[in-house]
Amino acid sequence: AVDSAVMVIDSAKGIEPQTKKLFKVVKQRGIPIFTFMNKLDRDGRPPLDLIAELEDLLGIEGVAMNWPIGSGQTLKGLYDIANNRVELYHKDGDDRFIPLDKDGKLPDSEPLSQDPQFEETLDEVDLVKEAGNKFDPEKIALGDQTPVFFGSALTNFGVETFLNSFVDLAPSPENHTVNGDEELSPEDPEFSGFVFKIQANMNPHHRDRIAFVRIGSGEFKKGLDVTLARTGKPIRLNNATEFMSSERVQVNDAVAGDIVGLYDTGNFQIGDSIYAGKRKIVYPALPEFTPELFMRVTAKNVMKQKSFHKGMNQLVQEGAIQLYRNYQTDEYILGAVGQLQFEVFKFRMQNEYNSEVEMTSIGQRVARWIDPEQLDPAMSNSRNLLVKDRYGNPLFLFENAFAERFFHDKYPDVNSPDFTDTGQFFYKSYSDTEGYSYSAIFCCDVDGTNKKEIFIEREHYGIGNFQIYGGWLYYQERVPVKQEWGYDTYAGAINRLHLDGTNWQQLTEERVGYDWYVDVNGLHFDYPFKNESNVLSFNEMN
């Protein structure tokens, strides 16, 4: 839904787990990223450490556009490298900007020029200019480098400079791939767009529901007749709005790259495509995060079941949380990426739907879908809870990666799809043909359509567990080995390939007795005979 992204990082905490998950999706799509190191008005980590962390944890170069002069109680201002000036803290108007000379120094008449903290900042800036990453527009456009700005959103310090630079550096709307393999230019005269967000009760007094649409091509006009691609239903767009902070403005026209909010009575779903004219335009599926934290949820007051179910269904449709139901008992289970999403859900249920809920944590789980035709409810136990998603597809919530491996060892012929951030299922399949055993990897859309085989493993080799990261599919392969002393073991290795099935690479050598496997943390290998175990992150592998 975006051509570029802003990554906001707490200067005291650094990169947090949810930031890493969001970055993974943005990086996979090659979207330019602009970084704002926030909360400079509080004591935080050294700026050099924060920029180094970008490269260490996220694998992206950071190039400093400005540099803090102190922090917290000692914050004096920002040394603006890009604009060759100093921006003073606690100053309003244009007089907060002091130009630097050609050597990057303040005039001697400025009190700040004699401040030891400013002298320290000059030393750090010299170091950054000499040894740091060089500003490279091409790398920024590819998402390989991020301009880094410091400031404080709460005190509105450094924000204007950041936004002005963002407008200058961010790319214009780009082409979209539609209908599978067609390129759609933003200058195409036919209107089209897609729904990337739905939010209910933005005006609690009217119980409205807004579907946010990113315009991909053409021009929007009030009263435009469009077709909803998913159903073929014609819809007239009479009521559209744009949001700026808490303000709403009625929209009469908008162009490619704009985002408009459409008042929705239940027609739209996240990921829907709309288009005007006779030519059908369907945008690719949007990424969807696989949850890692799960909660059982029930209504606190059994007399308010109607509002409970209404709130549950509407909030789930917004996409921030995922809804599952226990396969046997049908009880509700919510899944989310972070704890904050549960807290927001609980607050909104009480304040928007007048329904208090009770939530019981079942902890962190590994979600893996399963082929319905191979499902046996007896496979479920306390370590792998069997549930179904809101489309009715069965999946297991494994207690941990060990429980998942144990399941695959016990049921090696069961296809276990992996739902990834590309909006598709990836799953493996096993077959035995003319005395030779093969393993293959397939993918399909969420509804089971557009199935295709992306990779066939070598004869006699088996595909173990696999993980999607940064546009690559990493997987474990194993081949049986008969030892001279009669002890059966196997040789294992880790390979990877692009999600379209190309560029296969073997990352590790086959070593007898080593058990290689991959999970969300990266590549692990165990050597049982020596009680040896190690882990290698995806960034280290790359």
Secondary structure as the mmCIF struct_conf table of DSSP 4:
data_model
#
loop_
_struct_conf.conf_type_id
_struct_conf.id
_struct_conf.beg_label_comp_id
_struct_conf.beg_label_asym_id
_struct_conf.beg_label_seq_id
_struct_conf.end_label_comp_id
_struct_conf.end_label_asym_id
_struct_conf.end_label_seq_id
BEND BEND1 ASP A 3 SER A 4
STRN STRN1 ALA A 5 ASP A 10
TURN_TY1_P TURN_TY1_P1 SER A 11 LYS A 13
STRN STRN2 GLY A 14 GLY A 14
BEND BEND2 ILE A 15 ILE A 15
HELX_RH_AL_P HELX_RH_AL_P1 PRO A 17 GLN A 28
TURN_TY1_P TURN_TY1_P2 ARG A 29 GLY A 30
STRN STRN3 ILE A 33 ASN A 38
TURN_TY1_P TURN_TY1_P3 LEU A 40 ASP A 41
BEND BEND3 ARG A 42 ARG A 42
HELX_RH_AL_P HELX_RH_AL_P2 PRO A 47 GLU A 53
HELX_RH_PI_P HELX_RH_PI_P1 LEU A 54 LEU A 58
STRN STRN4 GLU A 61 ALA A 64
BEND BEND4 MET A 65 MET A 65
STRN STRN5 ASN A 66 ILE A 69
BEND BEND5 GLY A 70 GLY A 70
HELX_RH_3T_P HELX_RH_3T_P1 GLY A 72 THR A 74
STRN STRN6 GLY A 77 ASP A 80
TURN_TY1_P TURN_TY1_P4 ILE A 81 ASN A 84
STRN STRN7 ARG A 85 LEU A 88
TURN_TY1_P TURN_TY1_P5 TYR A 89 HIS A 90
BEND BEND6 GLY A 93 GLY A 93
HELX_RH_3T_P HELX_RH_3T_P2 ASP A 94 ARG A 96
STRN STRN8 PHE A 97 PRO A 99
TURN_TY1_P TURN_TY1_P6 LYS A 102 ASP A 103
BEND BEND7 GLY A 104 GLY A 104
TURN_TY1_P TURN_TY1_P7 ASP A 108 SER A 109
BEND BEND8 GLU A 110 GLU A 110
HELX_RH_3T_P HELX_RH_3T_P3 PRO A 111 GLN A 114
HELX_RH_AL_P HELX_RH_AL_P3 PRO A 116 ALA A 131
BEND BEND9 GLY A 132 GLY A 132
HELX_LH_PP_P HELX_LH_PP_P1 ASN A 133 PHE A 135
HELX_RH_AL_P HELX_RH_AL_P4 PRO A 137 LEU A 142
TURN_TY1_P TURN_TY1_P8 GLY A 143 GLY A 143
BEND BEND10 ASP A 144 ASP A 144
STRN STRN9 GLN A 145 PHE A 150
STRN STRN10 SER A 152 SER A 152
TURN_TY1_P TURN_TY1_P9 ALA A 153 ASN A 156
STRN STRN11 PHE A 157 PHE A 157
BEND BEND11 GLY A 158 GLY A 158
HELX_RH_AL_P HELX_RH_AL_P5 VAL A 159 LEU A 169
BEND BEND12 ALA A 170 ALA A 170
HELX_LH_PP_P HELX_LH_PP_P2 PRO A 171 PRO A 173
STRN STRN12 HIS A 176 VAL A 178
TURN_TY1_P TURN_TY1_P10 ASN A 179 ASP A 181
STRN STRN13 GLU A 182 LEU A 184
TURN_TY1_P TURN_TY1_P11 PRO A 186 GLU A 187
BEND BEND13 PRO A 189 GLU A 190
STRN STRN14 SER A 192 ALA A 200
BEND BEND14 MET A 202 ASN A 203
TURN_TY1_P TURN_TY1_P12 PRO A 204 ARG A 207
STRN STRN15 ARG A 209 SER A 217
BEND BEND15 GLY A 218 GLY A 218
STRN STRN16 GLU A 219 LYS A 221
TURN_TY1_P TURN_TY1_P13 LYS A 222 GLY A 223
STRN STRN17 LEU A 224 LEU A 228
TURN_TY1_P TURN_TY1_P14 ALA A 229 GLY A 232
STRN STRN18 LYS A 233 LEU A 237
STRN STRN19 ALA A 240 MET A 244
TURN_TY1_P TURN_TY1_P15 SER A 245 SER A 246
STRN STRN20 GLU A 247 GLN A 250
BEND BEND16 ASN A 252 ASN A 252
STRN STRN21 ASP A 253 VAL A 255
TURN_TY1_P TURN_TY1_P16 ALA A 256 GLY A 257
STRN STRN22 ILE A 259 TYR A 263
BEND BEND17 THR A 265 GLY A 266
TURN_TY1_P TURN_TY1_P17 ILE A 270 GLY A 271
STRN STRN23 SER A 273 TYR A 275
BEND BEND18 GLY A 277 ARG A 279
HELX_LH_PP_P HELX_LH_PP_P3 TYR A 283 PRO A 287
HELX_LH_PP_P HELX_LH_PP_P4 PHE A 289 PRO A 291
STRN STRN24 LEU A 293 ALA A 299
BEND BEND19 LYS A 300 ASN A 301
HELX_RH_3T_P HELX_RH_3T_P4 VAL A 302 LYS A 304
HELX_RH_AL_P HELX_RH_AL_P6 GLN A 305 GLN A 317
TURN_TY1_P TURN_TY1_P18 GLU A 318 GLU A 318
BEND BEND20 GLY A 319 ILE A 321
STRN STRN25 GLN A 322 ASN A 326
TURN_TY1_P TURN_TY1_P19 TYR A 327 THR A 329
STRN STRN26 TYR A 332 ALA A 336
BEND BEND21 VAL A 337 GLY A 338
HELX_RH_AL_P HELX_RH_AL_P7 GLN A 339 TYR A 353
STRN STRN27 VAL A 357 GLN A 364
STRN STRN28 VAL A 366 TRP A 369
HELX_RH_3T_P HELX_RH_3T_P5 PRO A 372 GLN A 374
HELX_RH_3T_P HELX_RH_3T_P6 PRO A 377 MET A 379
STRN STRN29 ASN A 381 ASN A 381
TURN_TY1_P TURN_TY1_P20 SER A 382 ARG A 383
STRN STRN30 ASN A 384 ASP A 389
TURN_TY1_P TURN_TY1_P21 ARG A 390 TYR A 391
BEND BEND22 GLY A 392 GLY A 392
STRN STRN31 PRO A 394 PHE A 398
BEND BEND23 GLU A 399 ASN A 400
HELX_RH_AL_P HELX_RH_AL_P8 ALA A 401 LYS A 410
BEND BEND24 TYR A 411 TYR A 411
TURN_TY1_P TURN_TY1_P22 PRO A 412 ASP A 413
STRN STRN32 ASP A 418 PHE A 419
TURN_TY1_P TURN_TY1_P23 ASP A 421 THR A 422
BEND BEND25 GLY A 423 GLY A 423
STRN STRN33 GLN A 424 THR A 433
TURN_TY1_P TURN_TY1_P24 GLU A 434 GLY A 435
STRN STRN34 TYR A 436 ASP A 445
TURN_TY1_P TURN_TY1_P25 VAL A 446 ASP A 447
BEND BEND26 GLY A 448 GLY A 448
BEND BEND27 ASN A 450 ASN A 450
STRN STRN35 LYS A 452 ILE A 456
HELX_LH_PP_P HELX_LH_PP_P5 GLU A 457 ARG A 458
TURN_TY1_P TURN_TY1_P26 GLU A 459 HIS A 460
STRN STRN36 GLY A 462 TYR A 469
TURN_TY1_P TURN_TY1_P27 GLY A 470 GLY A 471
STRN STRN37 TRP A 472 LYS A 482
TURN_TY1_P TURN_TY1_P28 GLU A 484 TRP A 485
BEND BEND28 GLY A 486 GLY A 486
STRN STRN38 ASP A 488 HIS A 498
TURN_TY1_P TURN_TY1_P29 LEU A 499 ASP A 500
BEND BEND29 GLY A 501 GLY A 501
BEND BEND30 ASN A 503 ASN A 503
STRN STRN39 GLN A 505 GLN A 506
BEND BEND31 THR A 508 THR A 508
STRN STRN40 ARG A 511 VAL A 512
TURN_TY1_P TURN_TY1_P30 GLY A 513 GLY A 513
STRN STRN41 ASP A 515 ASP A 519
TURN_TY1_P TURN_TY1_P31 VAL A 520 ASN A 521
STRN STRN42 GLY A 522 TYR A 527
HELX_RH_3T_P HELX_RH_3T_P7 PRO A 528 LYS A 530
TURN_TY1_P TURN_TY1_P32 ASN A 531 ASN A 531
STRN STRN43 GLU A 532 LEU A 536
HELX_RH_AL_P HELX_RH_AL_P9 PHE A 538 MET A 541
#
